[in-house]
Amino acid sequence: MNSGMTANTDVAIVGGGSAGASLASALARGGLGVTVLEATTEFPDRVRGESMQAWGVAEARELGAEAVLLAAGAHVAQQWNPYAAGHGELPPLPMDMMVPGIPGSLNLRHPDACQALLDDAAARGATVLRGVAHIELTRDGASSTVAYDVDGQGQALQTSLVVGADGRNSTVRKQVGITLEHQEATSHIAGLLVDDLNGVPAEFDAVVSDSDRFTLLFHQGNGRARAYLCVGDSAQKAFAGPEGTRRFLERWNDSAYPWGKDVAAGTPAGPCSTYPGDDTWTAQPFADGVLLIGDAAGHNDPIIGQGLSIAMRDARTARDLVLGGARTAEAFAPYGAERMQRMERLRLIADVLAAVQAEDADNRPARHAYFLEKMGSLDPELFPLLIAGFAGPETMPEESVKLPWVERIRAA
């Protein structure tokens, strides 16, 4: 493959999405030579990864990424309003009170966010290559060679650290031989970008519990929002095919959301795609000279929208370790331990929400009633567990982690 020249770089980052680009910018600001190898020439709309929770915004601020996203047009949601069929509007969730100093959750179309962060990395001095293909990694002691093709020409990088930020199907992870644990999905999430929502109030985002689905609406400004429908396994193909977008929008007509019909009448502004609500993780997202971040290191069930926040924590932690000289598996071990606990807690939150809101069940009304009673009374064991999804998984009380919440909900 490599018929061209071999260049040297301190860090080679494979993948220029949110995690990879944020890390590249931070390392370049820290004085390291960074090369980003990105497969796409234009970021596609992957439907997910567009709402950053307050704890993720705090990480983005620490990385310097928050200002970049705001400059790119990110919409701040200071409040989420919950609705439930038969109960109407419930007490609001104050996103601006979840993390001190953080004004709320952050929404931005995923391709726009990735492009803004990658442009910032380049402006900070990182070398960015796009349209990269056929990556091959060879490790030899303290050094690695990354061979690749770009514009039909073989090239190579010599580096002391390769960061795999190349998503769920990470080639870096596969070539290093790191395997992920996997929890099967019990629900699926479909998403669509919708325009012409000018009659829908944009000062708060919405989470809606309907009898057969869980719906969410995240505003991006100027009458645009990302809409999601979370359904059980039996409806995983409900929004596939040429009529999928129409069926997706029609499901908003009978929603408990007061402006559901306005959403149904909106204009599709991108593809309608469905993803499984599964989870993956590993205790060791690293090896000597290799570090995995973002989805490459394992992803969370998208029903609780933690992907961007996970990416920001990963990038911030990686920045601190790498600028401190970490290059070995031993040096990366603290990152692996923290991430393992973080993903375990986020997985619990997702499992609870899926059991209440999305998975197929004959007793779903009873599950809803059980959950709403617990949340309405600010149950000291369940309420902090759910709030940790906004305030940060480390805020979850240890006693909440140990309780069999999913089993209790399913037995309601």
Phi, psi and omega in degrees: 000310188279095177255356180261198183277156175256123179258162178251142176211148179293316182223130173253121180251117179267108183114120183249026176285202186302313182291309183296317182292320179297317178294318180301315179298315182294319180290322178296319177296331179279000174100005180269151172280125186231134173238128179254128177250108184246131184290321186277154170264344175211130183292128179276162174278106180265005172078329183253175175074048184231001176232121180257123181289165186303320180293329175288325177297321177299319177293319179298322177297316179297328179280341188091006183275334182302313182298324179295316181292320177296320178295334179277358176107015181300141181262129178266125177256108181280345185210142170247133177254120177271146176226150178217136179303128180086353181235348180070212181279133181259170179304137184290158175258115184278095181297335181279002178244005185284320180227126182307130176084355180259124189284349180155189174281165189233129181239132176201139177307130189304312179300324179292319179297313180299316182295317179297318180291322180289322176298321179295319178300316179296319179295333179276354176116358177287146173272124183244123177243131181241160185074027182280137181221167172054054180283132176230129184251128176235123180253139181215093181066235183274003183233150177229150173244129176248109177264146183199165173249140172215129184055035177078003182249137177282133179223172178206153176237139172255129187207160176267349181212130173248124176255122176270105176238037191255033166079189188297328180259038187312121175286329177297312180301316182294319183289332178279338178092020176275129180249152181253141168287154186220130172250124184296154180283143169247357178211170179224154180233128178249144182223154179206135173276129186235130176257175176063043177256039187294338178271359181264127181299128184257003182281353174213149173273169187227140171234129192229126177260108173256171187296330185233014182193164177239123185240149181222149179223119181244114184283143178241003179093158177057039176074018181244143176208154171265122179255142179230146171234124178253125186226168178283175181303326184295339182247019186296338179253014185296334186244024178268164175083179185297337179262005185298317180297317179298316180295323178301309182294322181298330181295343178279348184297323182252026181285153173289351176288124186302335181253026181301320181293330176292321176295316180301331181269002181290172181258122177300135181237021180177185181286155171257118183228152180238137180234149177286148177271060181259174180226143172224153181195165174212147178284340183228081177277050185194166172206177176301121178077009182220136178222134177256138176224165181064207183299337178299332181267000182121142184238159180260152174308122185291358181298337179250009169057050184256359188303313181293321179295318176301316181299319180293318177297317178302312183294320180294316179296316178299317178304311183299317181292314185292318177293337175277000175103002182295130176217351185251163177301319180299319181290334180271355184304320178300324177297315180298319181293315179296318182293323179299314179293320179300312182292327177297318181288320177294325178296321178296316179300314181296319179297319178296311183295320178296320180295324180282314198255336193229321188292150179301130180197138177288337184254031182301319177303321179292323177296315178301313183298317179299313182294314182295325177294318180294316182289321180296330179269006182052048182313125187293349179256320182272320184302312179297331178298313181290321181295334179299338176293337178260319185273342180124135184300334180290345179277354182290124178299142182299325181294331178290326181296325189276348185277145183278067188295317183296318179296320178296316182295315181294335181268003183300000000 
